[in-house]
Amino acid sequence: MSISTILDPRFKKLHFEKALLAANAISRIESLLQRNKIRRNMTEKLNAGMVEKDCDNLWSFHEHLVSKNNTNEDLSELRQYLSQPVIERKSNPLQYWKSVKHTFPMLYEQAIKYVSVLGTSVPSERIFSQAGDIKTDERSRLTGEHLNMLFLGSLAFDDWGLE
């Protein structure tokens, strides 16, 4: 959830009570970006048949420096994103990320994965809260199957996330 909050342009670091918690989330995002970059480089090399067994030659060293430099660029994407002001609360974060896709390409991939976590967790939290109100000790004969029918039927079409 902390990664999702940082990558939501409406919130970023605003709602973290402790700076250390925000810093931990940011470092996890940085490691995700680095892992994805390494995977992408290896996939490109495998597809191009460029995987070399030894790293002693000049071009292997050059490729290593290029990949290291690109990783730093990916981290600067994160720093640039965090330095921008938050967007309006009623704005759509997915629309925001689509509009800055070319500015923050590596961060965009992670944001699309994680931003939806916040949106999909809200309806489920509401349902569990309602379930706690309905399923009490006084209603001990209410089975789980009947509770499922009651709550799944009570969700609005918009809560399912289908279009």
C-alpha positions as CSV (number, residue, x, y, z in Angstrom):
1,M,0.0,0.0,0.0
2,S,2.9,2.4,0.7
3,I,4.2,2.0,-2.9
4,S,0.7,2.6,-4.2
5,T,0.4,5.8,-2.1
6,I,3.7,7.2,-3.3
7,L,2.9,6.4,-7.0
8,D,-0.6,8.0,-6.7
9,P,0.0,11.6,-7.9
10,R,-2.8,12.8,-5.6
11,F,-1.0,11.7,-2.4
12,K,2.7,11.0,-3.0
13,K,4.4,11.6,0.4
14,L,1.7,13.7,2.0
15,H,0.0,11.2,4.2
16,F,3.0,9.5,5.7
17,E,3.3,10.3,9.4
18,K,6.9,9.4,9.5
19,A,9.5,10.4,6.9
20,L,11.3,7.0,7.4
21,L,8.2,5.2,6.2
22,A,8.0,7.3,3.0
23,A,11.8,6.8,2.5
24,N,11.3,3.0,2.8
25,A,8.6,3.0,0.2
26,I,10.7,5.1,-2.1
27,S,13.7,2.8,-1.8
28,R,11.4,-0.2,-2.6
29,I,10.3,1.6,-5.8
30,E,13.9,2.3,-6.6
31,S,14.8,-1.4,-6.3
32,L,11.8,-2.3,-8.4
33,L,13.0,0.1,-11.1
34,Q,16.5,-1.4,-10.9
35,R,15.3,-5.0,-11.2
36,N,13.1,-4.2,-14.1
37,K,16.0,-2.5,-15.9
38,I,18.3,-5.5,-15.3
39,R,15.6,-7.8,-16.6
40,R,15.0,-5.7,-19.7
41,N,18.7,-5.5,-20.5
42,M,19.1,-9.3,-20.1
43,T,16.1,-9.9,-22.3
44,E,17.4,-7.5,-25.0
45,K,20.8,-9.2,-24.9
46,L,19.3,-12.7,-25.1
47,N,17.1,-11.7,-28.0
48,A,20.1,-10.1,-29.8
49,G,22.4,-13.0,-29.0
50,M,24.7,-10.7,-27.2
51,V,25.2,-12.6,-23.9
52,E,28.9,-13.1,-23.5
53,K,30.5,-15.5,-21.2
54,D,33.4,-13.4,-20.2
55,C,33.4,-9.7,-19.1
56,D,37.0,-9.1,-19.9
57,N,36.6,-7.5,-23.3
58,L,36.1,-3.8,-23.9
59,W,32.6,-4.0,-25.2
60,S,31.3,-5.9,-22.2
61,F,32.7,-3.3,-19.9
62,H,31.1,-0.6,-22.0
63,E,27.7,-2.3,-21.9
64,H,28.1,-2.5,-18.1
65,L,28.7,1.2,-17.8
66,V,25.7,2.0,-20.1
67,S,23.3,-0.1,-18.0
68,K,24.6,1.4,-14.8
69,N,24.1,4.9,-16.2
70,N,20.6,4.1,-17.4
71,T,19.7,2.9,-13.9
72,N,20.7,6.3,-12.5
73,E,18.4,7.9,-15.1
74,D,15.5,5.7,-14.0
75,L,16.0,6.8,-10.4
76,S,16.1,10.5,-11.5
77,E,12.6,9.8,-13.0
78,L,11.4,9.0,-9.5
79,R,13.1,12.1,-8.1
80,Q,11.5,14.3,-10.8
81,Y,8.1,12.8,-10.2
82,L,8.3,13.3,-6.5
83,S,9.5,16.9,-6.9
84,Q,6.3,17.8,-8.8
85,P,3.3,19.0,-6.9
86,V,0.4,16.6,-6.2
87,I,-2.5,16.7,-8.6
88,E,-6.1,17.6,-7.6
89,R,-7.8,15.0,-5.4
90,K,-10.7,14.4,-7.8
91,S,-8.3,13.9,-10.7
92,N,-7.9,10.4,-12.2
93,P,-4.4,9.0,-11.4
94,L,-4.5,6.6,-14.3
95,Q,-5.2,9.5,-16.7
96,Y,-2.3,11.4,-15.1
97,W,0.1,8.4,-15.7
98,K,-1.1,8.0,-19.3
99,S,-0.4,11.7,-19.9
100,V,3.2,11.5,-18.5
101,K,4.0,8.1,-19.9
102,H,6.7,9.4,-22.2
103,T,8.2,11.6,-19.5
104,F,8.5,8.8,-17.0
105,P,8.5,5.5,-19.0
106,M,10.0,3.3,-16.4
107,L,8.0,4.7,-13.5
108,Y,4.9,4.5,-15.6
109,E,5.1,0.7,-15.8
110,Q,5.3,0.4,-12.0
111,A,2.6,3.1,-11.4
112,I,0.0,1.3,-13.6
113,K,0.6,-1.9,-11.6
114,Y,0.4,-0.3,-8.2
115,V,-2.0,2.6,-8.5
116,S,-4.9,0.3,-9.0
117,V,-4.3,-1.3,-5.6
118,L,-5.7,1.7,-3.8
119,G,-8.8,1.9,-6.0
120,T,-9.7,-1.8,-5.7
121,S,-9.2,-2.0,-2.0
122,V,-11.8,0.6,-1.1
123,P,-14.9,-1.4,-2.1
124,S,-13.6,-4.5,-0.4
125,E,-12.9,-2.6,2.8
126,R,-16.5,-1.3,2.8
127,I,-17.9,-4.8,2.4
128,F,-15.9,-6.1,5.3
129,S,-17.0,-3.3,7.4
130,Q,-20.7,-4.0,6.5
131,A,-20.1,-7.7,7.1
132,G,-18.9,-6.9,10.7
133,D,-22.1,-4.9,11.3
134,I,-24.4,-7.6,10.0
135,K,-22.7,-10.8,11.2
136,T,-22.9,-10.4,14.9
137,D,-23.2,-12.9,17.8
138,E,-27.0,-12.3,17.7
139,R,-27.1,-13.4,14.1
140,S,-25.1,-16.6,14.6
141,R,-27.3,-18.6,12.2
142,L,-26.3,-16.4,9.2
143,T,-24.0,-18.6,7.1
144,G,-21.1,-17.5,5.0
145,E,-22.8,-18.5,1.8
146,H,-25.8,-16.2,2.6
147,L,-23.4,-13.4,3.6
148,N,-21.6,-13.7,0.2
149,M,-24.9,-13.5,-1.7
150,L,-25.9,-10.5,0.3
151,F,-22.7,-8.5,-0.2
152,L,-21.9,-9.5,-3.8
153,G,-25.4,-8.5,-4.8
154,S,-25.0,-5.1,-2.9
155,L,-22.0,-3.9,-4.9
156,A,-22.7,-1.3,-7.5
157,F,-21.6,-1.9,-11.0
158,D,-18.9,0.8,-10.7
159,D,-17.4,-1.0,-7.7
160,W,-16.5,-4.0,-9.8
161,G,-14.1,-2.0,-11.9
162,L,-15.7,-3.2,-15.1
163,E,-16.4,-0.9,-18.0
